[in-house]
């Protein structure tokens, strides 16, 4: 349902988190800011697809940009690539209190 043709029925919602709030999660969980963002994206996608009764049995895969620049690279320009990241959306990873 996410890869179909674009039409008037598609819409998008956004949410902002301060960098400090994200870093607080990063520090509490012992992960990276990128890991926090990917986990948030995976969780909201899983929740949405589950509500639509469209959750696939296999995980969604995201293409994630990766900076390849080193301290030895000249300034200016981009040195980037992308990696495919398994979002584990086929797993129910909610924390139950």
DSSP file (Angstrom, degrees, kcal/mol; ACC not computed):
  #  RESIDUE AA STRUCTURE BP1 BP2  ACC     N-H-->O    O-->H-N    N-H-->O    O-->H-N    TCO  KAPPA ALPHA  PHI   PSI    X-CA   Y-CA   Z-CA
    1    1 A X              0   0    0      0, 0.0     3,-0.3     0, 0.0    53,-0.0   0.000 360.0 360.0 360.0 -19.8    0.0    0.0    0.0
    2    2 A X        +     0   0    0      1,-0.2     0, 0.0     0, 0.0     0, 0.0   0.612 360.0  51.0 -88.4 -12.8    3.0    2.3    0.4
    3    3 A X  S    S+     0   0    0      2,-0.0    -1,-0.2     3,-0.0     3,-0.1   0.332  84.9 111.0-108.1   7.6    4.4    1.7   -3.0
    4    4 A X  S    S-     0   0    0     -3,-0.3     3,-0.1     1,-0.2     0, 0.0  -0.097  80.8 -66.5 -74.0 177.3    1.3    2.4   -5.1
    5    5 A X        -     0   0    0      1,-0.1     2,-0.2     0, 0.0    -1,-0.2  -0.304  56.7-105.6 -64.2 147.8    0.8    5.3   -7.5
    6    6 A X        +     0   0    0     -3,-0.1     2,-0.3     2,-0.0    -1,-0.1  -0.503  51.6 157.3 -73.5 142.1    0.5    8.7   -5.9
    7    7 A X    >   -     0   0    0     -2,-0.2     3,-1.3    -3,-0.1    -3,-0.0  -0.881  56.7 -81.8-152.0-177.1   -3.0   10.2   -5.8
    8    8 A X  T 3  S+     0   0    0     -2,-0.3    -2,-0.0     1,-0.3     0, 0.0   0.677 116.5  67.7 -67.9 -18.7   -5.1   12.7   -4.0
    9    9 A X  T 3  S+     0   0    0      2,-0.0     2,-0.3     0, 0.0    -1,-0.3   0.611  79.4  98.0 -79.5 -11.3   -5.9   10.3   -1.1
   10   10 A X    <   +     0   0    0     -3,-1.3     2,-0.3     2,-0.0    -4,-0.0  -0.577  47.8 163.8 -79.9 137.9   -2.2   10.4    0.1
   11   11 A X        -     0   0    0     -2,-0.3     2,-0.4     2,-0.0    -2,-0.0  -0.952  22.1-143.7-146.5 167.2   -1.4   12.7    2.9
   12   12 A X        -     0   0    0     -2,-0.3     2,-0.3     2,-0.0    -2,-0.0  -0.978   5.2-163.6-136.7 144.1    1.4   13.1    5.3
   13   13 A X        -     0   0    0     -2,-0.4     2,-0.3     2,-0.0    -2,-0.0  -0.932  12.3-159.9-123.1 152.0    1.7   14.1    9.0
   14   14 A X        -     0   0    0     -2,-0.3     2,-0.4     2,-0.0    -2,-0.0  -0.932   7.4-164.0-132.7 155.7    4.9   15.2   10.7
   15   15 A X        -     0   0    0     -2,-0.3     2,-0.4     2,-0.0    -2,-0.0  -0.997  12.0-145.5-137.3 140.1    6.1   15.5   14.3
   16   16 A X        -     0   0    0     -2,-0.4     2,-0.4     0, 0.0    -2,-0.0  -0.893  12.7-176.1-109.9 138.6    9.0   17.4   15.6
   17   17 A X        -     0   0    0     -2,-0.4     2,-0.1     3,-0.0    -2,-0.0  -0.980  31.4-114.6-123.1 141.1   11.3   16.4   18.5
   18   18 A X     >  -     0   0    0     -2,-0.4     4,-2.0     1,-0.1     5,-0.2  -0.410  24.8-119.1 -69.0 153.1   14.1   18.6   19.8
   19   19 A X  H  > S+     0   0    0      1,-0.2     4,-2.7     2,-0.2     5,-0.2   0.875 115.1  56.5 -60.7 -36.3   17.6   17.2   19.3
   20   20 A X  H  > S+     0   0    0      2,-0.2     4,-2.1     1,-0.2    -1,-0.2   0.908 105.2  50.2 -63.8 -40.9   18.0   17.2   23.0
   21   21 A X  H  > S+     0   0    0      2,-0.2     4,-1.7     1,-0.2    -1,-0.2   0.917 112.1  47.8 -62.4 -42.4   15.0   15.0   23.5
   22   22 A X  H  X S+     0   0    0     -4,-2.0     4,-2.5     1,-0.2    -2,-0.2   0.900 110.9  51.2 -64.5 -41.0   16.3   12.6   21.0
   23   23 A X  H  X S+     0   0    0     -4,-2.7     4,-2.7     2,-0.2    -1,-0.2   0.833 104.7  57.8 -66.2 -31.5   19.7   12.6   22.6
   24   24 A X  H  X S+     0   0    0     -4,-2.1     4,-2.2     2,-0.2    -1,-0.2   0.916 109.7  43.9 -63.0 -42.1   18.1   11.9   26.0
   25   25 A X  H  X S+     0   0    0     -4,-1.7     4,-2.6     2,-0.2     5,-0.3   0.921 111.7  54.7 -65.9 -43.8   16.6    8.7   24.4
   26   26 A X  H  X>S+     0   0    0     -4,-2.5     5,-1.8     1,-0.2     4,-1.5   0.934 112.4  42.5 -53.2 -50.2   20.0    8.0   22.8
   27   27 A X  H  <5S+     0   0    0     -4,-2.7    -1,-0.2     1,-0.2    -2,-0.2   0.888 114.4  49.9 -68.2 -39.8   21.8    8.1   26.2
   28   28 A X  H  <5S+     0   0    0     -4,-2.2    -1,-0.2     1,-0.2    -2,-0.2   0.863 119.4  37.3 -66.9 -35.8   19.1    6.2   28.1
   29   29 A X  H  <5S-     0   0    0     -4,-2.6    -1,-0.2    -5,-0.2    -2,-0.2   0.602 104.1-125.4 -93.6 -12.7   19.0    3.4   25.5
   30   30 A X  T  <5S+     0   0    0     -4,-1.5     2,-0.2    -5,-0.3    -3,-0.2   0.878  72.3 110.7  70.0  37.0   22.7    3.3   24.7
   31   31 A X      < -     0   0    0     -5,-1.8    -1,-0.2    -6,-0.2     2,-0.2  -0.593  69.9 -87.7-126.5-171.6   22.2    3.7   21.0
   32   32 A X     >  -     0   0    0     -2,-0.2     4,-2.0     1,-0.1     5,-0.1  -0.584  32.7-112.2 -98.2 164.3   22.8    6.4   18.4
   33   33 A X  H  > S+     0   0    0      1,-0.2     4,-2.4     2,-0.2     5,-0.2   0.904 121.6  54.1 -58.8 -41.2   20.5    9.3   17.4
   34   34 A X  H  > S+     0   0    0      1,-0.2     4,-2.6     2,-0.2    -1,-0.2   0.893 106.3  51.9 -61.2 -39.1   20.1    7.6   14.0
   35   35 A X  H  > S+     0   0    0      2,-0.2     4,-2.3     1,-0.2    -1,-0.2   0.889 108.6  50.7 -63.1 -39.8   19.1    4.4   15.8
   36   36 A X  H  X S+     0   0    0     -4,-2.0     4,-2.3     2,-0.2    -2,-0.2   0.936 111.8  47.2 -62.3 -47.1   16.4    6.4   17.7
   37   37 A X  H  X S+     0   0    0     -4,-2.4     4,-2.4     1,-0.2    -2,-0.2   0.915 112.7  48.7 -63.8 -43.8   15.1    7.9   14.5
   38   38 A X  H  X S+     0   0    0     -4,-2.6     4,-2.7     1,-0.2    -1,-0.2   0.902 111.3  50.5 -63.3 -40.0   15.0    4.6   12.7
   39   39 A X  H  X S+     0   0    0     -4,-2.3     4,-2.5     2,-0.2    -2,-0.2   0.900 110.6  49.3 -64.2 -40.6   13.2    3.0   15.7
   40   40 A X  H  X S+     0   0    0     -4,-2.3     4,-2.3     2,-0.2     5,-0.2   0.922 112.9  47.2 -64.4 -43.4   10.6    5.8   15.8
   41   41 A X  H  X S+     0   0    0     -4,-2.4     4,-2.3     1,-0.2     5,-0.2   0.927 113.1  48.6 -63.1 -45.1   10.0    5.4   12.0
   42   42 A X  H  X S+     0   0    0     -4,-2.7     4,-2.6     1,-0.2    -2,-0.2   0.914 112.0  49.7 -62.0 -43.0    9.7    1.6   12.3
   43   43 A X  H  X S+     0   0    0     -4,-2.5     4,-2.4     1,-0.2    -2,-0.2   0.917 112.6  44.7 -64.2 -44.4    7.3    1.9   15.2
   44   44 A X  H  X S+     0   0    0     -4,-2.3     4,-2.5     2,-0.2    -1,-0.2   0.878 114.1  50.2 -70.7 -35.6    5.0    4.4   13.6
   45   45 A X  H  X S+     0   0    0     -4,-2.3     4,-2.7    -5,-0.2     5,-0.3   0.927 112.0  47.7 -65.3 -44.2    5.0    2.5   10.3
   46   46 A X  H  X S+     0   0    0     -4,-2.6     4,-2.4    -5,-0.2    -2,-0.2   0.933 113.5  48.0 -61.3 -45.5    4.2   -0.8   12.0
   47   47 A X  H  X S+     0   0    0     -4,-2.4     4,-2.4    -5,-0.2    -2,-0.2   0.930 113.8  46.7 -61.3 -46.9    1.4    0.8   14.0
   48   48 A X  H  X S+     0   0    0     -4,-2.5     4,-1.6     1,-0.2    -2,-0.2   0.944 114.4  45.8 -61.6 -49.4   -0.1    2.5   10.9
   49   49 A X  H  <>S+     0   0    0     -4,-2.7     5,-3.3     1,-0.2     6,-0.5   0.869 112.0  52.2 -64.9 -35.8    0.0   -0.6    8.8
   50   50 A X  H ><5S+     0   0    0     -4,-2.4     3,-1.5    -5,-0.3    -1,-0.2   0.917 108.1  50.9 -64.9 -43.2   -1.4   -2.7   11.6
   51   51 A X  H 3<5S+     0   0    0     -4,-2.4    -1,-0.2     1,-0.3    -2,-0.2   0.823 111.1  49.2 -62.1 -31.3   -4.3   -0.3   12.0
   52   52 A X  T 3<5S-     0   0    0     -4,-1.6    -1,-0.3    -5,-0.2    -2,-0.2   0.387 112.4-121.8 -86.8   2.8   -5.0   -0.6    8.3
   53   53 A X  T < 5S+     0   0    0     -3,-1.5    -3,-0.2    -5,-0.1    -2,-0.1   0.884  86.1 111.3  53.6  41.4   -4.8   -4.4    8.5
   54   54 A X      < +     0   0    0     -5,-3.3     2,-0.5    -6,-0.1    -4,-0.2   0.050  30.9 141.3-130.4  22.8   -2.0   -4.2    6.0
   55   55 A X        -     0   0    0     -6,-0.5     4,-0.1    -5,-0.1    -9,-0.1  -0.576  47.2-135.1 -72.9 117.7    1.0   -5.3    8.0
   56   56 A X        -     0   0    0     -2,-0.5     4,-0.1     2,-0.1    -2,-0.1  -0.343   9.0-128.3 -71.9 155.7    3.2   -7.4    5.8
   57   57 A X  S    S+     0   0    0      2,-0.1     2,-0.3    -2,-0.0    -1,-0.1   0.682  94.9  61.4 -75.9 -18.2    4.7  -10.7    7.2
   58   58 A X  S    S-     0   0    0      1,-0.1    -2,-0.1    31,-0.1     2,-0.0  -0.800  99.0 -96.7-107.5 153.5    8.2   -9.6    6.1
   59   59 A X        -     0   0    0     -2,-0.3     2,-0.2     1,-0.1    -2,-0.1  -0.305  34.4-112.0 -70.3 149.2    9.9   -6.5    7.5
   60   60 A X        -     0   0    0     -4,-0.1    27,-2.6   -18,-0.1     2,-0.5  -0.511  30.1-141.9 -71.0 149.1    9.9   -3.2    5.7
   61   61 A X  E     -A   86   0A   0     25,-0.2     2,-0.4    -2,-0.2    25,-0.2  -0.965  12.5-160.8-118.1 129.7   13.3   -2.1    4.3
   62   62 A X  E     -A   85   0A   0     23,-2.6    23,-3.2    -2,-0.5     2,-0.7  -0.872  16.9-133.9-109.6 142.9   14.4    1.5    4.4
   63   63 A X  E     -A   84   0A   0     -2,-0.4     2,-0.5    21,-0.2    21,-0.2  -0.875  29.4-165.5 -93.0 119.4   17.2    3.0    2.3
   64   64 A X  E     -A   83   0A   0     19,-3.1    19,-2.3    -2,-0.7     2,-0.1  -0.908  17.2-125.4-112.9 126.0   19.3    5.1    4.8
   65   65 A X  E     -A   82   0A   0     -2,-0.5     2,-0.4    17,-0.2    17,-0.3  -0.441  25.9-161.6 -69.4 143.1   21.8    7.7    3.7
   66   66 A X  E     -A   81   0A   0     15,-2.8    15,-2.1    -2,-0.1     2,-0.5  -0.993  15.8-130.8-130.1 129.1   25.3    7.2    5.1
   67   67 A X  E     +A   80   0A   0     -2,-0.4    13,-0.2    13,-0.2    15,-0.0  -0.662  21.9 179.9 -77.2 125.0   28.1    9.8    5.3
   68   68 A X        +     0   0    0     11,-3.6    12,-0.2    -2,-0.5    -1,-0.1   0.347  38.9 124.5-105.8   3.9   31.4    8.4    3.9
   69   69 A X        -     0   0    0     10,-0.7     2,-0.2     2,-0.1    -2,-0.0  -0.384  42.5-162.8 -67.0 139.4   33.4   11.5    4.4
   70   70 A X    >   -     0   0    0     -2,-0.1     3,-1.5     4,-0.1    -2,-0.1  -0.704  37.4-101.2-113.8 170.9   36.5   11.2    6.5
   71   71 A X  T 3  S+     0   0    0      1,-0.3    -2,-0.1    -2,-0.2    -1,-0.0   0.671 121.8  59.9 -65.6 -14.3   38.6   13.8    8.3
   72   72 A X  T 3  S+     0   0    0      2,-0.1    -1,-0.3     0, 0.0     2,-0.1   0.559  82.4 102.5 -90.4  -9.7   41.0   13.5    5.3
   73   73 A X  S <  S-     0   0    0     -3,-1.5     3,-0.1     1,-0.1     6,-0.0  -0.464  81.1-106.8 -74.4 145.5   38.5   14.5    2.7
   74   74 A X        -     0   0    0     -2,-0.1    -1,-0.1     1,-0.1     2,-0.1  -0.345  42.9 -97.2 -66.2 152.2   38.6   18.0    1.3
   75   75 A X  S    S+     0   0    0     -2,-0.0    -1,-0.1     3,-0.0     3,-0.1  -0.389  86.4  44.4 -71.5 151.4   35.9   20.4    2.4
   76   76 A X  S    S+     0   0    0      1,-0.3    -2,-0.0    -3,-0.1     0, 0.0   0.085  81.9  50.1  95.6 151.6   32.9   20.9    0.2
   77   77 A X  S    S-     0   0    0     -2,-0.0     2,-0.4     2,-0.0    -1,-0.3  -0.016  81.5 -82.3  75.6 175.2   30.8   18.4   -1.7
   78   78 A X        -     0   0    0     -3,-0.1     2,-0.4     2,-0.1   -11,-0.0  -0.908  23.4-169.5-119.6 145.9   29.2   15.2   -0.5
   79   79 A X        +     0   0    0     -2,-0.4   -11,-3.6     2,-0.0   -10,-0.7  -0.831  39.1 145.3-129.9  92.2   30.5   11.8    0.0
   80   80 A X  E     +A   67   0A   0     -2,-0.4     2,-0.3   -13,-0.2   -13,-0.2  -0.873  23.4 172.1-131.3 159.8   27.5    9.7    0.6
   81   81 A X  E     -A   66   0A   0    -15,-2.1   -15,-2.8    -2,-0.3     2,-0.4  -0.786  25.9-119.6-144.2-171.2   26.1    6.2    0.0
   82   82 A X  E     -A   65   0A   0    -17,-0.3     2,-0.3    -2,-0.3   -17,-0.2  -0.993  14.3-160.4-139.5 147.9   23.0    4.3    1.2
   83   83 A X  E     -A   64   0A   0    -19,-2.3   -19,-3.1    -2,-0.4     2,-0.5  -0.938  24.4-120.0-123.6 150.7   22.5    1.1    3.1
   84   84 A X  E     -A   63   0A   0     -2,-0.3     2,-0.5   -21,-0.2   -21,-0.2  -0.798  31.5-162.2 -89.9 128.4   19.4   -1.0    3.2
   85   85 A X  E     -A   62   0A   0    -23,-3.2   -23,-2.6    -2,-0.5     2,-0.5  -0.954  16.6-135.0-121.3 121.6   18.1   -1.3    6.8
   86   86 A X  E     -A   61   0A   0     -2,-0.5   -25,-0.2   -25,-0.2   -26,-0.0  -0.625  13.8-162.2 -70.9 120.2   15.7   -3.9    8.0
   87   87 A X        -     0   0    0    -27,-2.6    -1,-0.1    -2,-0.5   -26,-0.1   0.453  24.7-134.2 -87.9  -0.8   13.1   -2.0   10.1
   88   88 A X    >   +     0   0    0    -28,-0.3     3,-1.7     1,-0.1     5,-0.1   0.805  51.1 151.8  54.5  33.3   11.9   -5.2   11.9
   89   89 A X  T 3   +     0   0    0    -29,-0.3    -1,-0.1     1,-0.3   -30,-0.1   0.612  61.9  68.9 -70.9 -10.3    8.3   -4.1   11.4
   90   90 A X  T 3  S+     0   0    0    -30,-0.1     2,-0.4   -33,-0.1    -1,-0.3   0.557  91.1  76.8 -81.9  -7.5    7.2   -7.8   11.3
   91   91 A X  S <  S-     0   0    0     -3,-1.7     2,-1.1     2,-0.0   -45,-0.0  -0.849  78.8-134.4-106.6 139.2    8.1   -8.0   15.1
   92   92 A X        +     0   0    0     -2,-0.4    -3,-0.1     1,-0.1    -2,-0.0  -0.794  35.5 164.2 -90.0 100.7    5.9   -6.6   17.9
   93   93 A X        +     0   0    0     -2,-1.1    -1,-0.1    -5,-0.1   -50,-0.0   0.107  18.0 141.4-107.1  19.6    8.5   -4.9   20.0
   94   94 A X        -     0   0    0      1,-0.1     2,-0.6   -51,-0.0    -2,-0.0  -0.331  54.4-120.8 -63.0 144.1    6.3   -2.8   22.1
   95   95 A X        -     0   0    0      2,-0.0     2,-0.6    -2,-0.0    -1,-0.1  -0.771  24.9-154.5 -86.6 124.2    7.4   -2.4   25.7
   96   96 A X              0   0    0     -2,-0.6    -2,-0.0     1,-0.1    -1,-0.0  -0.891 360.0 360.0-104.3 122.5    4.7   -3.7   28.1
   97   97 A X              0   0    0     -2,-0.6    -1,-0.1     0, 0.0    -2,-0.0   0.459 360.0 360.0 -85.3 360.0    4.6   -2.2   31.6
